[in-house]
Amino acid sequence: MQKVVSARAFTYSKHLSFSAVFAALCCVGTLIVHIPLPNGYLNTGDVFVLLAGWFLGPLYGAVAAGVGSALADIISGYAVYVPATFFIKAAVALCAFFLCSLLKKVIKKDGLDFLPRLTSALIAECVMVLGYFIYESFLYGFAGALSAVVGNLTQGAVCLALATI
C-alpha cells in the first residue's frame, strides 16, 4: 500500500514540477522576445504554450500555459488582458493536445509525425487569434480588434513554425 501511495506522490510531484517549468517557459518566452506592435506585442510564448499542451497533457498543459502567459501579461503591464490570456492560452494548449492526439491515431506513419503537430498548432493558433479578437472587440470595438488580427496571425505563424520544429 505504501509503495502505491509513494508512486502516486512521485507522479503528482513530477507533473507539478514540469507544469511549473512550462509555466515559467511560457512567461519567459513571452517576455524575452518582445516586439512592440500598435496593439500589444509579438512574442514567442506560444511556442511553449503549444509544447505544454503536447507534452503535459490537457490538464497540466492548460494550467501551465494559462498561468505562465497570464503572469507575463501582469509583468509586462497588460493586466487588462490577464483573464482573457489565461483562458485563451489554456484553450490553445487543450486544442493542441486533443487535435494532436486525434491526428496521431489517424496518421500512423512514423515519417509523418510532424503532421499532427503542425495541423494541431495551426488550428490552436487560430483559436488564439479568434479568442483575442472576441476579447478585444469588447475592449476596443470591432475596428480596434480587427487591427490586432495581423499581429496575432504573425505571432501564431512564427510560434507554429518554431514549436513544430
C-alpha positions in Angstrom: 0.0 0.0 0.0 2.8 2.4 0.9 4.6 1.8 -2.4 1.4 2.7 -4.3 1.0 5.9 -2.4 4.7 6.8 -2.9 4.4 6.1 -6.7 1.3 8.4 -6.9 3.0 11.1 -4.9 6.1 10.9 -7.1 3.9 11.1 -10.3 2.0 14.0 -8.9 5.1 15.9 -7.9 6.7 15.2 -11.3 3.6 16.6 -13.1 3.5 19.6 -10.8 7.3 20.3 -11.4 7.0 20.0 -15.2 3.9 22.3 -15.1 5.9 24.9 -13.1 8.8 24.7 -15.6 6.5 25.1 -18.6 4.6 28.0 -16.9 8.0 29.7 -16.4 9.0 28.9 -20.0 5.7 30.4 -21.3 6.3 33.5 -19.2 9.9 33.9 -20.2 9.2 33.1 -23.8 6.6 35.9 -23.8 8.9 38.4 -22.1 12.2 37.8 -23.8 11.2 38.1 -27.4 9.1 41.2 -27.1 8.5 43.1 -30.3 6.1 46.0 -29.8 3.1 46.4 -32.1 0.4 49.1 -32.2 -2.0 46.8 -30.3 0.2 44.8 -28.0 3.4 42.9 -28.9 4.8 40.0 -30.8 6.3 37.2 -28.7 7.3 33.6 -28.8 5.4 32.5 -25.7 3.0 30.4 -27.8 5.9 28.1 -28.7 5.9 26.9 -25.1 2.1 27.0 -24.9 1.9 24.5 -27.7 4.7 22.4 -26.2 3.0 22.4 -22.8 -0.2 21.1 -24.4 1.7 18.4 -26.4 4.0 17.2 -23.6 2.0 17.7 -20.4 -1.5 16.7 -21.5 -4.8 18.5 -21.2 -4.9 19.4 -17.5 -1.3 20.2 -16.6 -0.6 21.7 -20.1 -3.6 24.0 -20.0 -2.8 25.3 -16.5 0.9 25.8 -17.2 0.1 27.7 -20.5 -2.6 29.8 -18.8 -0.7 30.7 -15.7 2.6 31.4 -17.4 1.1 33.6 -20.1 -1.1 35.5 -17.7 1.9 36.1 -15.5 3.7 37.6 -18.4 0.8 40.0 -19.0 1.0 41.1 -15.4 4.7 41.6 -15.5 4.7 43.5 -18.8 1.9 45.9 -17.8 -1.0 44.4 -19.8 -3.1 43.4 -16.7 -6.3 44.1 -18.6 -5.6 41.0 -20.7 -4.9 38.6 -17.8 -8.3 36.9 -17.6 -8.5 36.5 -21.4 -4.9 35.4 -21.7 -5.4 32.7 -19.0 -8.4 31.2 -20.7 -7.2 31.7 -24.3 -3.8 30.2 -23.8 -5.3 27.3 -21.8 -7.7 26.7 -24.7 -4.7 26.8 -27.1 -2.9 24.1 -25.1 -6.0 22.0 -24.8 -6.7 22.3 -28.5 -3.2 21.4 -29.4 -3.2 18.3 -27.2 -6.5 16.9 -28.3 -6.1 17.5 -32.0 -2.5 16.2 -32.0 -3.7 13.1 -30.1 -6.5 12.5 -32.6 -4.4 13.0 -35.6 -1.7 10.7 -34.3 -4.3 8.0 -34.2 -5.4 8.7 -37.8 -1.9 9.2 -39.2 0.1 6.1 -38.1 3.2 6.6 -40.2 6.4 7.4 -38.3 7.8 9.5 -41.1 4.8 11.9 -40.8 5.0 12.5 -37.1 5.3 16.3 -37.7 2.0 16.5 -39.4 -0.2 16.1 -36.3 1.8 18.7 -34.5 1.7 21.1 -37.5 -2.0 20.7 -38.0 -2.9 20.9 -34.3 -0.7 24.0 -33.9 -2.4 25.7 -36.9 -5.9 25.2 -35.5 -4.8 26.0 -32.0 -3.3 29.3 -33.1 -6.5 30.1 -34.9 -8.2 29.7 -31.6 -5.8 32.2 -30.1 -6.4 34.8 -32.9 -10.2 34.3 -32.6 -10.1 34.5 -28.8 -8.2 37.7 -28.7 -10.4 39.1 -31.5 -13.5 38.5 -29.4 -12.0 39.9 -26.2 -10.6 43.0 -27.9 -13.9 43.6 -29.6 -15.4 44.2 -26.2 -12.4 46.4 -25.2 -11.8 48.4 -28.4 -14.8 47.7 -30.7 -14.8 45.8 -33.9 -12.3 48.1 -35.8 -9.8 48.1 -32.9 -9.9 44.3 -32.6 -9.6 43.9 -36.3 -6.4 45.9 -36.3 -4.7 43.4 -33.9 -5.5 40.4 -36.0 -2.5 40.8 -38.3 -0.1 40.9 -35.3 -1.8 37.9 -33.7 -1.7 35.9 -37.0 2.0 36.8 -37.4 2.8 35.6 -33.8 0.7 32.5 -34.4 2.6 31.6 -37.6 6.0 32.2 -36.1 5.2 30.2 -33.0 3.6 27.4 -35.1 6.8 27.0 -37.1 9.1 27.1 -34.1 7.0 24.7 -32.0 6.6 22.2 -34.8 10.4 22.2 -35.4 
